[in-house]
């Protein structure tokens, strides 16, 4: 299938699922799920692959459910919210290990699009390596400048978590705010762009991801 955008049928399916998040509704609309959720997402992965691998040749392109496309089923085992399905479409294009590496993220909701670069979880050893890189004058200053450029472009920096600077680092460290992060990602979120329903959405996403690339590159070096 050639990617032609996440069109009105995709948005309608997501909106319907948001309003009727139960197995009966989903089963009745499984054909819509296959045609307007899975099919365009896998086509998007194939279409954007070359552009992402031009940014980082190690980005993994696996156009399948549980590959670049997240499952729509929610893991409700430890959640008070027992609704069975996500009301959004999530895609992940990683480099390195799928559950550890940095990469590029896409979410399509009934009303918004969210793009990101970096990662949303750091294991203990990786968190230590991240802090060392932030504290390093050359790498830390370069990261700060990259994040400032992202913020000027309208992107949000995510990952701030801890209230205090970790032990071993001065409380007044010039990059104390970054040292308090539990992970690092930059995010762009906005209402559906006009490109969403056309093949131009591939170029639109790639343009934003290219602007976010320095953060991905920094995290790739941290995790290497």
C-alpha atoms as a printed R data frame, in Angstrom:
    type eleno elety resid chain resno       x      y      z
1   ATOM     1    CA   UNK     A     1   0.000  0.000  0.000
2   ATOM     2    CA   UNK     A     2   1.314  3.449 -0.930
3   ATOM     3    CA   UNK     A     3   1.024  5.974  1.880
4   ATOM     4    CA   UNK     A     4  -1.644  8.573  1.098
5   ATOM     5    CA   UNK     A     5  -1.928 10.097  4.548
6   ATOM     6    CA   UNK     A     6  -3.879  9.491  7.740
7   ATOM     7    CA   UNK     A     7  -7.161 10.648  6.304
8   ATOM     8    CA   UNK     A     8 -10.636 11.407  7.582
9   ATOM     9    CA   UNK     A     9 -11.402  7.712  8.039
10  ATOM    10    CA   UNK     A    10  -8.422  7.296 10.375
11  ATOM    11    CA   UNK     A    11  -9.476 10.315 12.424
12  ATOM    12    CA   UNK     A    12 -13.081  9.085 12.506
13  ATOM    13    CA   UNK     A    13 -11.962  5.658 13.748
14  ATOM    14    CA   UNK     A    14  -9.855  7.201 16.531
15  ATOM    15    CA   UNK     A    15 -12.684  9.549 17.544
16  ATOM    16    CA   UNK     A    16 -15.168  6.691 17.554
17  ATOM    17    CA   UNK     A    17 -12.898  4.527 19.666
18  ATOM    18    CA   UNK     A    18 -12.364  7.395 22.098
19  ATOM    19    CA   UNK     A    19 -16.137  7.746 22.505
20  ATOM    20    CA   UNK     A    20 -16.857  3.987 22.634
21  ATOM    21    CA   UNK     A    21 -13.787  2.366 24.164
22  ATOM    22    CA   UNK     A    22 -15.064 -1.178 24.585
23  ATOM    23    CA   UNK     A    23 -14.624 -4.554 22.942
24  ATOM    24    CA   UNK     A    24 -18.078 -4.631 21.372
25  ATOM    25    CA   UNK     A    25 -17.479 -1.378 19.465
26  ATOM    26    CA   UNK     A    26 -13.968 -2.397 18.469
27  ATOM    27    CA   UNK     A    27 -15.080 -5.796 17.190
28  ATOM    28    CA   UNK     A    28 -17.818 -4.143 15.149
29  ATOM    29    CA   UNK     A    29 -15.230 -1.796 13.598
30  ATOM    30    CA   UNK     A    30 -12.334 -4.201 13.158
31  ATOM    31    CA   UNK     A    31 -12.399 -3.712  9.403
32  ATOM    32    CA   UNK     A    32 -11.933  0.031  9.979
33  ATOM    33    CA   UNK     A    33  -9.049 -0.724 12.327
34  ATOM    34    CA   UNK     A    34  -7.331 -2.827  9.669
35  ATOM    35    CA   UNK     A    35  -8.008 -0.426  6.794
36  ATOM    36    CA   UNK     A    36  -7.654  2.969  8.455
37  ATOM    37    CA   UNK     A    37  -5.304  2.372 11.381
38  ATOM    38    CA   UNK     A    38  -2.926 -0.493 10.608
39  ATOM    39    CA   UNK     A    39  -2.665 -0.174  6.827
40  ATOM    40    CA   UNK     A    40  -1.788  3.542  6.620
41  ATOM    41    CA   UNK     A    41   0.580  3.256  9.596
42  ATOM    42    CA   UNK     A    42   2.574  0.456  7.979
43  ATOM    43    CA   UNK     A    43   2.588  2.359  4.694
44  ATOM    44    CA   UNK     A    44   3.866  5.423  6.562
45  ATOM    45    CA   UNK     A    45   6.719  3.387  8.048
46  ATOM    46    CA   UNK     A    46   7.761  2.231  4.600
47  ATOM    47    CA   UNK     A    47   7.478  5.739  3.147
48  ATOM    48    CA   UNK     A    48   9.402  7.541  5.898
49  ATOM    49    CA   UNK     A    49  12.088  4.890  6.270
50  ATOM    50    CA   UNK     A    50  14.600  6.315  3.816
51  ATOM    51    CA   UNK     A    51  14.242  9.820  5.253
52  ATOM    52    CA   UNK     A    52  14.866  8.603  8.802
53  ATOM    53    CA   UNK     A    53  17.806  6.452  7.776
54  ATOM    54    CA   UNK     A    54  19.290  9.510  6.075
55  ATOM    55    CA   UNK     A    55  19.319 11.091  9.543
56  ATOM    56    CA   UNK     A    56  20.644  7.974 11.263
57  ATOM    57    CA   UNK     A    57  21.460  4.868  9.180
58  ATOM    58    CA   UNK     A    58  20.831  2.668 12.235
59  ATOM    59    CA   UNK     A    59  17.164  3.587 12.577
60  ATOM    60    CA   UNK     A    60  15.142  0.368 12.399
61  ATOM    61    CA   UNK     A    61  12.276  0.191  9.915
62  ATOM    62    CA   UNK     A    62   9.901 -2.665 10.759
63  ATOM    63    CA   UNK     A    63   6.497 -1.892  9.229
64  ATOM    64    CA   UNK     A    64   4.394 -4.212 11.375
65  ATOM    65    CA   UNK     A    65   2.356 -4.232 14.572
66  ATOM    66    CA   UNK     A    66   4.797 -4.556 17.490
67  ATOM    67    CA   UNK     A    67   7.478 -3.247 15.146
68  ATOM    68    CA   UNK     A    68   7.244  0.437 14.290
69  ATOM    69    CA   UNK     A    69   3.518  0.409 15.116
70  ATOM    70    CA   UNK     A    70   2.534 -0.043 18.746
71  ATOM    71    CA   UNK     A    71  -0.329 -2.378 19.606
72  ATOM    72    CA   UNK     A    72  -3.649 -0.619 20.127
73  ATOM    73    CA   UNK     A    73  -4.433 -2.757 23.181
74  ATOM    74    CA   UNK     A    74  -3.651 -1.169 26.529
75  ATOM    75    CA   UNK     A    75  -1.849 -3.042 29.294
76  ATOM    76    CA   UNK     A    76  -4.424 -2.688 32.069
77  ATOM    77    CA   UNK     A    77  -2.900 -5.119 34.573
78  ATOM    78    CA   UNK     A    78  -1.599 -2.427 36.920
79  ATOM    79    CA   UNK     A    79  -3.830  0.472 35.901
80  ATOM    80    CA   UNK     A    80  -6.970  1.816 37.501
81  ATOM    81    CA   UNK     A    81  -8.117  2.749 33.999
82  ATOM    82    CA   UNK     A    82  -9.460 -0.486 32.544
83  ATOM    83    CA   UNK     A    83 -10.432  0.828 29.095
84  ATOM    84    CA   UNK     A    84  -9.060 -1.828 26.745
85  ATOM    85    CA   UNK     A    85  -7.754  0.294 23.854
86  ATOM    86    CA   UNK     A    86  -5.602  3.336 23.217
87  ATOM    87    CA   UNK     A    87  -7.557  6.130 21.541
88  ATOM    88    CA   UNK     A    88  -4.482  7.147 19.546
89  ATOM    89    CA   UNK     A    89  -1.962  5.728 17.094
90  ATOM    90    CA   UNK     A    90   1.648  5.406 18.277
91  ATOM    91    CA   UNK     A    91   4.725  4.723 16.148
92  ATOM    92    CA   UNK     A    92   8.365  4.313 17.194
93  ATOM    93    CA   UNK     A    93  11.471  4.351 15.001
94  ATOM    94    CA   UNK     A    94  14.434  3.408 17.172
95  ATOM    95    CA   UNK     A    95  18.169  2.933 16.781
96  ATOM    96    CA   UNK     A    96  19.917  0.340 18.903
97  ATOM    97    CA   UNK     A    97  17.714 -1.717 21.211
98  ATOM    98    CA   UNK     A    98  13.980 -1.203 20.754
99  ATOM    99    CA   UNK     A    99  13.264 -0.711 24.452
100 ATOM   100    CA   UNK     A   100  16.493  1.112 25.273
101 ATOM   101    CA   UNK     A   101  17.685  3.041 22.239
102 ATOM   102    CA   UNK     A   102  16.957  6.603 21.236
103 ATOM   103    CA   UNK     A   103  14.672  7.201 18.297
104 ATOM   104    CA   UNK     A   104  11.807  9.121 16.722
105 ATOM   105    CA   UNK     A   105   8.205  9.002 17.907
106 ATOM   106    CA   UNK     A   106   4.852  9.763 16.293
107 ATOM   107    CA   UNK     A   107   1.412  9.921 17.914
108 ATOM   108    CA   UNK     A   108  -1.846 10.707 16.124
109 ATOM   109    CA   UNK     A   109  -4.861 11.408 18.344
110 ATOM   110    CA   UNK     A   110  -8.411 12.320 17.283
111 ATOM   111    CA   UNK     A   111  -7.422 15.999 17.372
112 ATOM   112    CA   UNK     A   112  -3.613 16.368 17.559
113 ATOM   113    CA   UNK     A   113  -0.284 15.137 16.262
114 ATOM   114    CA   UNK     A   114   2.734 14.680 18.516
115 ATOM   115    CA   UNK     A   115   6.295 14.138 17.287
116 ATOM   116    CA   UNK     A   116   9.338 13.481 19.419
117 ATOM   117    CA   UNK     A   117  12.988 12.492 19.407
118 ATOM   118    CA   UNK     A   118  15.058 10.943 22.178
119 ATOM   119    CA   UNK     A   119  13.694  8.372 24.595
120 ATOM   120    CA   UNK     A   120  11.359  8.170 27.578
121 ATOM   121    CA   UNK     A   121  13.150  5.753 29.879
122 ATOM   122    CA   UNK     A   122  16.734  5.491 31.099
123 ATOM   123    CA   UNK     A   123  18.040  2.447 32.910
124 ATOM   124    CA   UNK     A   124  20.311  3.090 35.908
125 ATOM   125    CA   UNK     A   125  23.599  2.680 34.023
126 ATOM   126    CA   UNK     A   126  22.297  4.773 31.135
127 ATOM   127    CA   UNK     A   127  21.102  7.486 33.507
128 ATOM   128    CA   UNK     A   128  24.579  7.631 35.040
129 ATOM   129    CA   UNK     A   129  26.106  7.937 31.552
130 ATOM   130    CA   UNK     A   130  23.595 10.659 30.660
131 ATOM   131    CA   UNK     A   131  24.541 12.681 33.750
132 ATOM   132    CA   UNK     A   132  28.241 12.332 32.998
133 ATOM   133    CA   UNK     A   133  27.649 13.614 29.472
134 ATOM   134    CA   UNK     A   134  25.569 16.556 30.706
135 ATOM   135    CA   UNK     A   135  28.235 17.462 33.267
136 ATOM   136    CA   UNK     A   136  31.001 17.299 30.663
137 ATOM   137    CA   UNK     A   137  31.753 20.861 29.584
138 ATOM   138    CA   UNK     A   138  32.033 20.177 25.851
139 ATOM   139    CA   UNK     A   139  29.120 17.779 25.477
140 ATOM   140    CA   UNK     A   140  26.928 19.514 28.035
141 ATOM   141    CA   UNK     A   141  27.309 22.942 26.489
142 ATOM   142    CA   UNK     A   142  26.652 21.528 23.007
143 ATOM   143    CA   UNK     A   143  23.483 19.850 24.308
144 ATOM   144    CA   UNK     A   144  22.310 23.050 25.972
145 ATOM   145    CA   UNK     A   145  22.712 24.972 22.717
146 ATOM   146    CA   UNK     A   146  20.860 22.244 20.783
147 ATOM   147    CA   UNK     A   147  17.971 22.312 23.251
148 ATOM   148    CA   UNK     A   148  17.823 26.101 23.086
149 ATOM   149    CA   UNK     A   149  17.480 25.877 19.305
150 ATOM   150    CA   UNK     A   150  14.699 23.322 19.719
151 ATOM   151    CA   UNK     A   151  12.857 25.557 22.175
152 ATOM   152    CA   UNK     A   152  13.171 28.542 19.843
153 ATOM   153    CA   UNK     A   153  11.613 26.352 17.138
154 ATOM   154    CA   UNK     A   154   8.651 25.752 19.456
155 ATOM   155    CA   UNK     A   155   9.569 22.299 20.726
156 ATOM   156    CA   UNK     A   156   9.137 21.172 24.324
157 ATOM   157    CA   UNK     A   157  11.968 19.591 26.309
158 ATOM   158    CA   UNK     A   158  10.731 16.614 28.341
159 ATOM   159    CA   UNK     A   159  12.356 14.563 31.074
160 ATOM   160    CA   UNK     A   160  12.626 16.805 34.147
161 ATOM   161    CA   UNK     A   161  11.736 14.630 37.108
162 ATOM   162    CA   UNK     A   162  13.930 14.816 40.185
163 ATOM   163    CA   UNK     A   163  13.560 17.691 42.646
164 ATOM   164    CA   UNK     A   164  17.238 17.777 43.519
165 ATOM   165    CA   UNK     A   165  20.478 17.534 41.585
166 ATOM   166    CA   UNK     A   166  21.804 13.973 42.002
167 ATOM   167    CA   UNK     A   167  24.509 13.213 44.537
168 ATOM   168    CA   UNK     A   168  27.997 13.903 43.284
169 ATOM   169    CA   UNK     A   169  27.029 17.053 41.373
170 ATOM   170    CA   UNK     A   170  26.975 20.603 42.695
171 ATOM   171    CA   UNK     A   171  23.518 21.984 43.436
172 ATOM   172    CA   UNK     A   172  24.454 25.136 41.523
173 ATOM   173    CA   UNK     A   173  25.859 23.277 38.518
174 ATOM   174    CA   UNK     A   174  25.301 25.384 35.359
175 ATOM   175    CA   UNK     A   175  23.277 22.493 33.893
176 ATOM   176    CA   UNK     A   176  21.514 21.523 37.100
177 ATOM   177    CA   UNK     A   177  18.126 21.459 35.374
178 ATOM   178    CA   UNK     A   178  19.318 18.831 32.889
179 ATOM   179    CA   UNK     A   179  20.956 16.799 35.646
180 ATOM   180    CA   UNK     A   180  17.540 16.470 37.289
181 ATOM   181    CA   UNK     A   181  16.137 14.725 34.226
182 ATOM   182    CA   UNK     A   182  15.105 11.073 34.330
183 ATOM   183    CA   UNK     A   183  15.236 10.905 30.523
184 ATOM   184    CA   UNK     A   184  15.539 13.307 27.612
185 ATOM   185    CA   UNK     A   185  13.238 13.960 24.664
186 ATOM   186    CA   UNK     A   186  12.102 16.921 22.617
187 ATOM   187    CA   UNK     A   187   8.467 17.049 21.568
188 ATOM   188    CA   UNK     A   188   6.324 18.948 19.100
189 ATOM   189    CA   UNK     A   189   2.539 18.849 19.524
190 ATOM   190    CA   UNK     A   190  -0.125 20.670 17.545
191 ATOM   191    CA   UNK     A   191  -3.632 20.244 16.102
192 ATOM   192    CA   UNK     A   192  -3.800 18.118 12.973
193 ATOM   193    CA   UNK     A   193  -1.721 19.809 10.259
194 ATOM   194    CA   UNK     A   194  -3.183 20.106  6.780
195 ATOM   195    CA   UNK     A   195  -0.592 17.556  5.597
196 ATOM   196    CA   UNK     A   196  -1.943 14.784  7.835
197 ATOM   197    CA   UNK     A   197  -4.364 13.444  5.227
198 ATOM   198    CA   UNK     A   198  -1.875 13.366  2.348
199 ATOM   199    CA   UNK     A   199   1.457 11.831  1.407
200 ATOM   200    CA   UNK     A   200   3.039 15.207  2.263
201 ATOM   201    CA   UNK     A   201   2.776 14.170  5.915
202 ATOM   202    CA   UNK     A   202   5.949 12.101  5.450
203 ATOM   203    CA   UNK     A   203   7.963 15.199  4.521
204 ATOM   204    CA   UNK     A   204   6.290 17.238  7.275
205 ATOM   205    CA   UNK     A   205   7.340 14.697  9.924
206 ATOM   206    CA   UNK     A   206  10.842 14.288  8.520
207 ATOM   207    CA   UNK     A   207  11.406 18.053  8.618
208 ATOM   208    CA   UNK     A   208  10.569 18.197 12.328
209 ATOM   209    CA   UNK     A   209  12.615 15.099 13.124
210 ATOM   210    CA   UNK     A   210  15.618 16.585 11.325
211 ATOM   211    CA   UNK     A   211  15.380 19.668 13.546
212 ATOM   212    CA   UNK     A   212  15.317 17.357 16.592
213 ATOM   213    CA   UNK     A   213  18.257 15.245 15.380
214 ATOM   214    CA   UNK     A   214  20.956 16.742 17.686
215 ATOM   215    CA   UNK     A   215  19.069 15.466 20.732
216 ATOM   216    CA   UNK     A   216  18.772 11.993 19.234
217 ATOM   217    CA   UNK     A   217  22.459 12.052 18.328
218 ATOM   218    CA   UNK     A   218  23.429 13.078 21.859
219 ATOM   219    CA   UNK     A   219  21.402 10.244 23.363
220 ATOM   220    CA   UNK     A   220  22.826  7.746 20.859
221 ATOM   221    CA   UNK     A   221  26.330  8.681 22.047
222 ATOM   222    CA   UNK     A   222  25.268  8.357 25.680
223 ATOM   223    CA   UNK     A   223  23.857  4.885 25.067
224 ATOM   224    CA   UNK     A   224  26.749  3.591 22.955
